[in-house]
Amino acid sequence: MFTLSQLAEKLECKCNGDPDYEIHGAASLASAKSSDIVFVLSDKYLSSLKESKAGAVIVNSPLIDKIDRNMLVCDNPHVAFA
């Protein structure tokens, strides 16, 4: 288990949202629970994100204003998620 701020530090990302939010795992958009983090690479996945139960998402900066959820912002969400 990591907090969002701990993950931000480890992954060298910016934390937007509750820095104390607890993340217990990583998952796909479809299978995520509220304790999971997912990643979104582009606008085409935003509708799936809205349906997802994920508690946090890793995104790049162009998507920040399009998402209302705890997030980690980095240059390459796919690499950070791996």
OpenMM code with the backbone's topology and positions (N, CA, C; nanometers):
from openmm import Vec3, app, unit

residues = "MET PHE THR LEU SER GLN LEU ALA GLU LYS LEU GLU CYS LYS CYS ASN GLY ASP PRO ASP TYR GLU ILE HIS GLY ALA ALA SER LEU ALA SER ALA LYS SER SER ASP ILE VAL PHE VAL LEU SER ASP LYS TYR LEU SER SER LEU LYS GLU SER LYS ALA GLY ALA VAL ILE VAL ASN SER PRO LEU ILE ASP LYS ILE ASP ARG ASN MET LEU VAL CYS ASP ASN PRO HIS VAL ALA PHE ALA".split()
positions = [
    Vec3(0.0839, -0.1173, 0.0000),
    Vec3(0.0000, 0.0000, 0.0000),
    Vec3(0.0886, 0.1238, 0.0000),
    Vec3(0.0516, 0.2207, -0.0824),
    Vec3(0.1184, 0.3490, -0.0899),
    Vec3(0.0130, 0.4585, -0.0896),
    Vec3(0.0504, 0.5741, -0.0386),
    Vec3(-0.0368, 0.6900, -0.0549),
    Vec3(-0.0089, 0.7500, -0.1920),
    Vec3(-0.0989, 0.8338, -0.2366),
    Vec3(-0.0807, 0.8980, -0.3659),
    Vec3(0.0473, 0.9818, -0.3672),
    Vec3(0.0774, 1.0494, -0.2586),
    Vec3(0.1993, 1.1311, -0.2543),
    Vec3(0.3253, 1.0441, -0.2566),
    Vec3(0.3215, 0.9278, -0.1937),
    Vec3(0.4366, 0.8366, -0.1982),
    Vec3(0.4598, 0.7865, -0.3404),
    Vec3(0.3509, 0.7515, -0.4092),
    Vec3(0.3640, 0.7075, -0.5479),
    Vec3(0.4167, 0.8210, -0.6357),
    Vec3(0.3683, 0.9423, -0.6125),
    Vec3(0.4150, 1.0569, -0.6905),
    Vec3(0.5653, 1.0740, -0.6752),
    Vec3(0.6140, 1.0583, -0.5538),
    Vec3(0.7577, 1.0726, -0.5297),
    Vec3(0.8363, 0.9611, -0.5993),
    Vec3(0.7903, 0.8379, -0.5851),
    Vec3(0.8600, 0.7237, -0.6457),
    Vec3(0.8616, 0.7305, -0.7981),
    Vec3(0.7514, 0.7768, -0.8552),
    Vec3(0.7377, 0.7793, -1.0010),
    Vec3(0.7775, 0.9133, -1.0624),
    Vec3(0.8168, 1.0068, -0.9774),
    Vec3(0.8541, 1.1413, -1.0218),
    Vec3(0.7407, 1.2078, -1.0983),
    Vec3(0.6227, 1.2038, -1.0382),
    Vec3(0.5023, 1.2645, -1.0940),
    Vec3(0.4527, 1.3741, -0.9992),
    Vec3(0.3624, 1.4549, -1.0493),
    Vec3(0.2970, 1.5557, -0.9664),
    Vec3(0.1664, 1.4962, -0.9134),
    Vec3(0.1400, 1.5173, -0.7869),
    Vec3(0.0180, 1.4656, -0.7241),
    Vec3(-0.0911, 1.5723, -0.7298),
    Vec3(-0.2039, 1.5388, -0.7907),
    Vec3(-0.3228, 1.6243, -0.7907),
    Vec3(-0.4334, 1.5477, -0.7201),
    Vec3(-0.4840, 1.6036, -0.6133),
    Vec3(-0.5884, 1.5359, -0.5376),
    Vec3(-0.5435, 1.5135, -0.3949),
    Vec3(-0.6011, 1.4155, -0.3296),
    Vec3(-0.5733, 1.3848, -0.1898),
    Vec3(-0.4397, 1.3129, -0.1783),
    Vec3(-0.3364, 1.3780, -0.1242),
    Vec3(-0.2055, 1.3146, -0.1155),
    Vec3(-0.2029, 1.1931, -0.0229),
    Vec3(-0.3001, 1.1821, 0.0664),
    Vec3(-0.3061, 1.0708, 0.1608),
    Vec3(-0.3953, 0.9559, 0.1141),
    Vec3(-0.4506, 0.9679, -0.0072),
    Vec3(-0.5360, 0.8620, -0.0607),
    Vec3(-0.4543, 0.7336, -0.0749),
    Vec3(-0.5066, 0.6232, -0.0249),
    Vec3(-0.4331, 0.4968, -0.0243),
    Vec3(-0.4589, 0.4155, -0.1508),
    Vec3(-0.3491, 0.3765, -0.2148),
    Vec3(-0.3544, 0.2929, -0.3352),
    Vec3(-0.3018, 0.1550, -0.2977),
    Vec3(-0.3821, 0.0527, -0.3241),
    Vec3(-0.3448, -0.0850, -0.2888),
    Vec3(-0.3040, -0.1679, -0.4092),
    Vec3(-0.3319, -0.1173, -0.5300),
    Vec3(-0.2950, -0.1943, -0.6472),
    Vec3(-0.3141, -0.1161, -0.7752),
    Vec3(-0.2751, -0.1784, -0.8837),
    Vec3(-0.2933, -0.1228, -1.0178),
    Vec3(-0.3863, -0.2152, -1.0945),
    Vec3(-0.4653, -0.1574, -1.1825),
    Vec3(-0.5639, -0.2385, -1.2540),
    Vec3(-0.5974, -0.1759, -1.3888),
    Vec3(-0.6730, -0.2511, -1.4666),
    Vec3(-0.7264, -0.1973, -1.5914),
    Vec3(-0.8458, -0.1083, -1.5586),
    Vec3(-0.8848, -0.0260, -1.6525),
    Vec3(-1.0011, 0.0605, -1.6310),
    Vec3(-1.1255, -0.0214, -1.5975),
    Vec3(-1.1438, -0.1331, -1.6643),
    Vec3(-1.2640, -0.2144, -1.6462),
    Vec3(-1.2687, -0.2877, -1.5127),
    Vec3(-1.1536, -0.3283, -1.4609),
    Vec3(-1.1538, -0.4103, -1.3395),
    Vec3(-1.1144, -0.3348, -1.2128),
    Vec3(-1.0830, -0.2087, -1.2238),
    Vec3(-1.0331, -0.1313, -1.1096),
    Vec3(-1.1362, -0.1164, -0.9986),
    Vec3(-1.0848, -0.1173, -0.8754),
    Vec3(-1.1638, -0.0887, -0.7558),
    Vec3(-1.1216, 0.0489, -0.7046),
    Vec3(-1.1900, 0.0987, -0.6043),
    Vec3(-1.1608, 0.2328, -0.5529),
    Vec3(-1.0218, 0.2445, -0.4915),
    Vec3(-0.9598, 0.1332, -0.4594),
    Vec3(-0.8242, 0.1348, -0.4025),
    Vec3(-0.7160, 0.1146, -0.5087),
    Vec3(-0.7558, 0.1125, -0.6364),
    Vec3(-0.6620, 0.0901, -0.7460),
    Vec3(-0.6290, 0.2185, -0.8211),
    Vec3(-0.5142, 0.2143, -0.8890),
    Vec3(-0.4758, 0.3217, -0.9793),
    Vec3(-0.4726, 0.2655, -1.1209),
    Vec3(-0.5102, 0.3493, -1.2177),
    Vec3(-0.5113, 0.3128, -1.3593),
    Vec3(-0.4338, 0.4198, -1.4353),
    Vec3(-0.4189, 0.4030, -1.5658),
    Vec3(-0.3590, 0.5098, -1.6449),
    Vec3(-0.4424, 0.5354, -1.7689),
    Vec3(-0.4375, 0.6593, -1.8155),
    Vec3(-0.5090, 0.7004, -1.9355),
    Vec3(-0.4106, 0.7760, -2.0238),
    Vec3(-0.4007, 0.7339, -2.1481),
    Vec3(-0.3046, 0.7938, -2.2407),
    Vec3(-0.3624, 0.9048, -2.3270),
    Vec3(-0.4940, 0.9001, -2.3524),
    Vec3(-0.5527, 0.9998, -2.4420),
    Vec3(-0.7018, 1.0167, -2.4154),
    Vec3(-0.7582, 1.1149, -2.4830),
    Vec3(-0.9012, 1.1457, -2.4706),
    Vec3(-0.9915, 1.0264, -2.5008),
    Vec3(-0.9475, 0.9379, -2.5870),
    Vec3(-1.0358, 0.8281, -2.6279),
    Vec3(-1.0683, 0.7321, -2.5132),
    Vec3(-0.9926, 0.7402, -2.4035),
    Vec3(-1.0188, 0.6532, -2.2887),
    Vec3(-1.0974, 0.7230, -2.1771),
    Vec3(-1.1330, 0.8487, -2.1966),
    Vec3(-1.2012, 0.9230, -2.0904),
    Vec3(-1.3390, 0.8669, -2.0580),
    Vec3(-1.4112, 0.8183, -2.1576),
    Vec3(-1.5426, 0.7606, -2.1289),
    Vec3(-1.5283, 0.6331, -2.0465),
    Vec3(-1.4263, 0.5536, -2.0745),
    Vec3(-1.4013, 0.4330, -1.9946),
    Vec3(-1.3597, 0.4698, -1.8531),
    Vec3(-1.2839, 0.5778, -1.8393),
    Vec3(-1.2436, 0.6237, -1.7067),
    Vec3(-1.3650, 0.6662, -1.6256),
    Vec3(-1.4598, 0.7327, -1.6891),
    Vec3(-1.5809, 0.7759, -1.6181),
    Vec3(-1.6583, 0.6564, -1.5637),
    Vec3(-1.6550, 0.5448, -1.6344),
    Vec3(-1.7236, 0.4231, -1.5909),
    Vec3(-1.6430, 0.3443, -1.4872),
    Vec3(-1.5150, 0.3704, -1.4808),
    Vec3(-1.4247, 0.2959, -1.3928),
    Vec3(-1.4440, 0.3345, -1.2467),
    Vec3(-1.4189, 0.2396, -1.1580),
    Vec3(-1.4262, 0.2640, -1.0143),
    Vec3(-1.2897, 0.2997, -0.9550),
    Vec3(-1.1897, 0.3182, -1.0409),
    Vec3(-1.0532, 0.3484, -0.9956),
    Vec3(-1.0515, 0.4707, -0.9050),
    Vec3(-0.9699, 0.4616, -0.8010),
    Vec3(-0.9579, 0.5723, -0.7070),
    Vec3(-0.8632, 0.6800, -0.7528),
    Vec3(-0.7738, 0.6462, -0.8456),
    Vec3(-0.6765, 0.7422, -0.8967),
    Vec3(-0.6349, 0.7021, -1.0371),
    Vec3(-0.5788, 0.7988, -1.1078),
    Vec3(-0.5384, 0.7767, -1.2465),
    Vec3(-0.4053, 0.8464, -1.2730),
    Vec3(-0.3229, 0.7841, -1.3560),
    Vec3(-0.1991, 0.8452, -1.4016),
    Vec3(-0.2262, 0.9024, -1.5409),
    Vec3(-0.1971, 1.0309, -1.5591),
    Vec3(-0.2246, 1.0995, -1.6859),
    Vec3(-0.1075, 1.1898, -1.7239),
    Vec3(-0.1117, 1.2403, -1.8482),
    Vec3(-0.0181, 1.3442, -1.8870),
    Vec3(-0.0879, 1.4795, -1.8738),
    Vec3(-0.0131, 1.5871, -1.8760),
    Vec3(-0.0686, 1.7187, -1.8433),
    Vec3(-0.1829, 1.7663, -1.9334),
    Vec3(-0.1903, 1.7322, -2.0629),
    Vec3(-0.3046, 1.7793, -2.1412),
    Vec3(-0.4412, 1.7279, -2.0919),
    Vec3(-0.4426, 1.6231, -2.0124),
    Vec3(-0.5696, 1.5649, -1.9668),
    Vec3(-0.6146, 1.6160, -1.8298),
    Vec3(-0.5320, 1.6929, -1.7623),
    Vec3(-0.5617, 1.7343, -1.6244),
    Vec3(-0.7008, 1.7955, -1.6112),
    Vec3(-0.7349, 1.8896, -1.6967),
    Vec3(-0.8617, 1.9615, -1.6845),
    Vec3(-0.9830, 1.8804, -1.7292),
    Vec3(-0.9597, 1.7628, -1.7832),
    Vec3(-1.0697, 1.6793, -1.8324),
    Vec3(-1.1077, 1.5688, -1.7347),
    Vec3(-1.0369, 1.5612, -1.6214),
    Vec3(-1.0576, 1.4509, -1.5272),
    Vec3(-1.0810, 1.5063, -1.3880),
    Vec3(-1.1844, 1.4557, -1.3222),
    Vec3(-1.2170, 1.4959, -1.1856),
    Vec3(-1.1975, 1.3745, -1.0948),
    Vec3(-1.0724, 1.3513, -1.0598),
    Vec3(-1.0374, 1.2325, -0.9820),
    Vec3(-0.8967, 1.2538, -0.9272),
    Vec3(-0.8606, 1.1814, -0.8231),
    Vec3(-0.7218, 1.1845, -0.7774),
    Vec3(-0.6336, 1.1431, -0.8935),
    Vec3(-0.5207, 1.2125, -0.9101),
    Vec3(-0.4354, 1.1773, -1.0233),
    Vec3(-0.2886, 1.2049, -0.9961),
    Vec3(-0.2080, 1.1329, -1.0707),
    Vec3(-0.0654, 1.1584, -1.0805),
    Vec3(-0.0417, 1.2076, -1.2223),
    Vec3(0.0301, 1.3173, -1.2347),
    Vec3(0.0547, 1.3765, -1.3652),
    Vec3(0.2021, 1.3595, -1.3998),
    Vec3(0.2278, 1.3014, -1.5166),
    Vec3(0.3659, 1.2790, -1.5591),
    Vec3(0.3728, 1.2866, -1.7111),
    Vec3(0.4944, 1.2892, -1.7635),
    Vec3(0.5147, 1.2988, -1.9072),
    Vec3(0.4689, 1.1746, -1.9822),
    Vec3(0.4934, 1.0581, -1.9245),
    Vec3(0.4602, 0.9326, -1.9920),
    Vec3(0.3856, 0.8394, -1.8967),
    Vec3(0.2523, 0.8477, -1.8929),
    Vec3(0.1747, 0.7633, -1.8009),
    Vec3(0.1977, 0.6140, -1.8192),
    Vec3(0.2197, 0.5695, -1.9404),
    Vec3(0.2397, 0.4255, -1.9658),
    Vec3(0.3659, 0.3763, -1.8962),
    Vec3(0.4731, 0.4521, -1.9048),
    Vec3(0.5990, 0.4151, -1.8400),
    Vec3(0.5839, 0.4202, -1.6872),
    Vec3(0.5176, 0.5223, -1.6357),
    Vec3(0.4978, 0.5340, -1.4911),
    Vec3(0.4141, 0.4185, -1.4370),
    Vec3(0.3156, 0.3740, -1.5139),
    Vec3(0.2282, 0.2648, -1.4722),
    Vec3(0.3035, 0.1319, -1.4677),
    Vec3(0.3990, 0.1156, -1.5573),
    Vec3(0.4755, -0.0094, -1.5646),
    Vec3(0.5626, -0.0197, -1.4432),
] * unit.nanometer
topology = app.Topology()
chain = topology.addChain("A")
for resn in residues:
    res = topology.addResidue(resn, chain)
    for name in ("N", "CA", "C"):
        topology.addAtom(name, app.Element.getBySymbol(name[0]), res)
